[in-house]
Amino acid sequence: MDVPIDVVLWRAPGPLSSAEAAARYAELRASPLGAFDPAVAAFVRELRQTSPDPASPVSWNEALTVGTDAVIVHVVWPGRGLLDLVALLAERHGLVSYEPARQVAMS
C-alpha cells in the first residue's frame, strides 16, 4: 500500500518537543526557502544518492523542497520504510525531523 510521506528536517541546538517542532514547521511553511545550511546540504546529497527500493525509483528533485536551514520530504512510497531511511540520515547529519501527520518530532 502506498503511503504519503511528509517529513520536515532542520538543524536545531537540541531536542525539541512535538509542540516546538509543530511551531517551527508552521514557520517554515510560511517562509520562502533559500540557501543551504551545511548539515541540510549533506543530508540532501546523501538522500539523493540513496534509494531504498531500486525497483521503485523516486525523483528526489520533485520530492524535496530545500531551504536555508530545512528540507521538506514529500513523496508517496510503498510502506513506511522510507521514513526509517530519512530518520537515519537525519540523525547522521544532526537534523531534527518532524512528521506533521503524526505530530512526532525526532532529534
C-alpha positions as CSV (number, residue, x, y, z in Angstrom):
1,M,0.0,0.0,0.0
2,D,1.4,3.4,-1.0
3,V,1.8,5.8,1.9
4,P,2.1,9.6,1.6
5,I,5.1,10.7,3.5
6,D,5.8,14.2,4.7
7,V,8.8,14.8,6.9
8,V,10.4,18.2,7.7
9,L,14.0,18.3,8.8
10,W,16.2,21.1,10.1
11,R,19.2,21.8,12.3
12,A,18.4,22.7,15.9
13,P,20.6,23.2,19.0
14,G,19.0,20.4,20.9
15,P,15.9,18.1,21.2
16,L,12.5,19.7,20.6
17,S,9.1,18.8,21.9
18,S,6.4,18.0,19.4
19,A,4.8,21.3,20.1
20,E,8.1,23.2,19.4
21,A,8.6,21.2,16.2
22,A,5.0,22.0,15.1
23,A,5.6,25.7,15.6
24,R,8.8,25.5,13.6
25,Y,7.0,23.6,10.8
26,A,4.4,26.4,10.7
27,E,7.2,29.0,10.3
28,L,8.9,27.0,7.5
29,R,5.6,26.6,5.6
30,A,5.1,30.4,5.8
31,S,8.7,31.3,4.8
32,P,10.4,31.3,1.4
33,L,13.2,28.7,1.2
34,G,16.7,29.7,0.1
35,A,20.4,28.7,0.5
36,F,21.7,25.6,2.3
37,D,22.8,25.1,5.9
38,P,25.8,22.7,5.6
39,A,24.1,19.9,7.5
40,V,21.0,20.2,5.3
41,A,23.1,20.1,2.2
42,A,24.9,17.0,3.4
43,F,21.6,15.3,4.2
44,V,20.2,16.2,0.7
45,R,23.3,14.9,-1.1
46,E,23.2,11.6,0.8
47,L,19.5,11.1,0.4
48,R,19.7,11.8,-3.4
49,Q,22.4,9.1,-3.6
50,T,20.1,6.6,-1.8
51,S,17.0,4.7,-2.9
52,P,15.6,2.1,-0.5
53,D,13.9,0.2,-3.4
54,P,15.7,0.3,-6.8
55,A,12.5,-1.1,-8.4
56,S,10.6,2.0,-7.4
57,P,12.8,5.0,-8.2
58,V,11.9,8.3,-6.6
59,S,12.5,11.6,-8.3
60,W,14.2,13.4,-5.3
61,N,14.1,16.6,-7.3
62,E,10.3,16.5,-7.2
63,A,10.1,15.0,-3.6
64,L,12.4,17.6,-1.9
65,T,11.9,21.2,-1.1
66,V,15.2,22.5,0.3
67,G,15.6,25.8,2.1
68,T,18.1,27.9,4.1
69,D,18.1,25.6,7.1
70,A,15.4,23.0,6.3
71,V,14.3,20.4,3.9
72,I,10.8,19.0,3.3
73,V,10.4,15.5,2.0
74,H,7.1,14.8,0.4
75,V,6.6,11.6,-1.5
76,V,4.2,8.7,-1.9
77,W,6.0,5.5,-1.2
78,P,5.0,1.8,-0.7
79,G,5.1,1.2,3.1
80,R,6.9,3.3,5.7
81,G,10.4,2.1,5.0
82,L,11.4,5.4,3.6
83,L,10.7,7.1,6.9
84,D,13.3,4.8,8.5
85,L,15.9,5.9,5.9
86,V,15.0,9.6,6.4
87,A,15.2,9.3,10.2
88,L,18.6,7.5,9.9
89,L,20.1,10.1,7.6
90,A,18.6,13.0,9.7
91,E,20.3,11.6,12.8
92,R,23.6,11.1,11.0
93,H,23.6,14.8,9.9
94,G,22.4,16.2,13.2
95,L,18.9,17.3,12.0
96,V,15.6,17.3,13.8
97,S,12.9,15.5,11.9
98,Y,9.2,16.2,12.3
99,E,6.3,14.2,10.8
100,P,3.3,16.5,10.7
101,A,0.8,13.7,10.0
102,R,1.6,12.0,13.3
103,Q,2.8,15.3,15.0
104,V,6.0,13.5,16.0
105,A,9.4,15.2,16.4
106,M,12.6,13.2,16.5
107,S,16.1,14.6,17.3
